[in-house]
């Protein structure tokens, strides 16, 4: 029996709301998946609906405060995730045993599913960070390449009616593998006046295109980390190559130029999926 009234699947919300935890805390690791269509991204953002914002509200009703949640990586509005990792601190008595962790998972899924589904709730070392302990991330981008749109796939894949040359798009993959400054393919982060610009050097371990079904193309990319809009910008350029608008050989020059004006428009967000985070 917990010392305070806590929120369970069938219970009521805690009567008191606090600014933070009182007493000992435990670090918890969450693994979640979500359909990003109706969210304005992953990270909390006042006045709009976000994935972590919704999770924080559920915990506020349960433990009396909104916990700070660390994300393995942010996703933009409309982007989906099959495997996103979060870390947060909760009162130690609330997550003391395996039964408590299972109860937390049931609570989250009952309140947030099927838009947000929690597949794991685990105790983690006190210094675990979902962001800084991650060693790699993997994404996929889906395209339906056929004359008519597929209504079933419309929320999760970019419909490109014009035929794409998959062989040319594959040629555009090799130049981006390795460590590069991806300034041409990233939205530059804002910095305070006088601060040094943040590095946009990233290492890509794998990049490939495949036909995964009739009229269905998929881009897979893995690396240590990705900067804002990087994957979508690369896909936008590759699709321009597949249309014959750009050549595969141009991508290396665009990389070296470090000039975003030389790239193509980013692909729309709804085709992008975070598929794994490595630790």
C-alpha positions, -999 to 999 in steps of 0.1 A, spaced: 0 0 0 16 33 -10 18 61 15 -1 86 -7 -32 82 -28 -19 74 -62 -36 71 -96 -43 36 -108 -61 23 -139 -94 22 -121 -87 49 -95 -91 86 -91 -64 113 -95 -42 123 -66 -58 150 -45 -27 172 -41 -5 185 -69 31 194 -60 59 211 -79 82 181 -77 87 148 -60 88 146 -22 112 120 -8 133 94 -26 130 90 -63 138 62 -88 149 67 -124 125 50 -148 130 41 -185 99 41 -208 98 27 -243 69 41 -263 54 41 -298 31 68 -312 11 79 -342 23 115 -346 -4 127 -369 -24 147 -344 5 159 -322 26 190 -326 58 170 -320 72 150 -292 86 177 -268 63 197 -244 51 229 -260 27 252 -241 -7 256 -257 -4 227 -282 -8 189 -279 24 170 -278 33 134 -270 54 141 -239 30 168 -229 2 142 -227 24 117 -208 33 144 -182 -4 152 -177 -11 115 -169 17 114 -144 6 147 -128 -28 131 -121 -10 101 -107 18 115 -85 8 151 -80 35 168 -102 45 168 -139 79 150 -141 108 163 -162 111 138 -191 143 133 -211 138 121 -247 162 100 -268 156 125 -296 129 149 -306 105 143 -335 86 171 -353 49 175 -357 34 146 -377 65 123 -373 58 88 -359 78 65 -337 79 27 -333 106 28 -306 111 60 -286 129 60 -253 122 84 -224 137 87 -189 122 104 -158 122 103 -121 92 91 -101 86 86 -64 105 55 -53 75 41 -34 54 44 -66 76 22 -87 91 -1 -60 85 -34 -76 76 -53 -108 39 -51 -100 41 -13 -97 59 -10 -130 33 -31 -147 6 -10 -132 22 22 -145 23 6 -180 -14 -3 -178 -22 32 -166 -4 49 -195 -19 26 -222 -54 30 -207 -52 67 -208 -32 73 -240 -36 43 -263 -39 37 -291 -22 70 -301 6 65 -276 15 30 -265 40 21 -238 58 -12 -245 81 -12 -215 84 5 -181 117 -4 -163 138 8 -135 171 23 -147 204 34 -130 201 67 -113 224 84 -139 207 69 -170 198 95 -196 176 85 -226 194 112 -246 230 112 -236 234 74 -231 220 67 -266 247 55 -290 226 54 -322 193 61 -338 176 45 -368 148 59 -390 128 49 -420 110 70 -445 81 55 -465 68 65 -499 40 52 -520 50 56 -556 20 50 -577 -4 71 -597 -32 70 -571 -28 76 -534 -34 47 -510 -59 59 -483 -47 32 -459 -11 45 -461 -19 82 -463 -11 90 -427 23 72 -427 38 75 -462 44 103 -487 25 98 -519 46 106 -550 27 100 -582 55 106 -606 76 74 -613 109 74 -593 142 58 -605 151 37 -575 186 29 -589 195 66 -591 182 71 -556 204 43 -543 235 59 -559 228 91 -539 231 71 -506 269 63 -507 281 99 -505 263 105 -472 277 75 -454 305 85 -430 311 116 -410 301 149 -426 290 184 -418 253 182 -427 247 220 -426 232 218 -461 206 193 -449 198 206 -414 177 234 -400 203 254 -381 195 256 -343 191 290 -327 219 302 -305 221 332 -282 240 362 -294 278 358 -289 276 320 -286 294 297 -310 272 280 -336 264 244 -327 282 217 -348 261 199 -374 287 172 -380 271 138 -378 281 103 -386 258 81 -408 264 44 -405 238 31 -430 217 46 -457 197 26 -482 166 26 -504 145 -6 -510 113 -15 -527 92 -32 -500 61 -39 -520 42 -29 -551 46 8 -554 61 11 -519 96 25 -513 115 27 -480 146 47 -470 165 34 -440 192 54 -422 211 49 -390 237 70 -373 249 83 -339 226 112 -340 206 135 -364 201 172 -366 168 189 -371 151 180 -404 182 161 -416 165 128 -426 136 146 -443 159 169 -462 180 139 -474 148 122 -486 137 153 -504 170 155 -523 169 117 -531 134 120 -545 145 149 -567 172 126 -579 146 99 -586 126 123 -606 155 133 -627 155 169 -613 190 164 -596 218 140 -602 232 116 -576 266 131 -581 254 165 -569 248 154 -534 285 154 -524 290 189 -537 259 201 -518 273 184 -486 307 202 -490 291 236 -497 274 236 -462 247 258 -478 210 249 -471 199 269 -501 215 243 -524 194 214 -510 158 205 -519 127 211 -497 124 185 -469 101 156 -475 68 159 -455 69 147 -419 42 120 -420 64 96 -439 91 96 -412 93 70 -385 118 66 -356 123 28 -355 151 22 -329 174 37 -304 206 19 -295 224 20 -261 
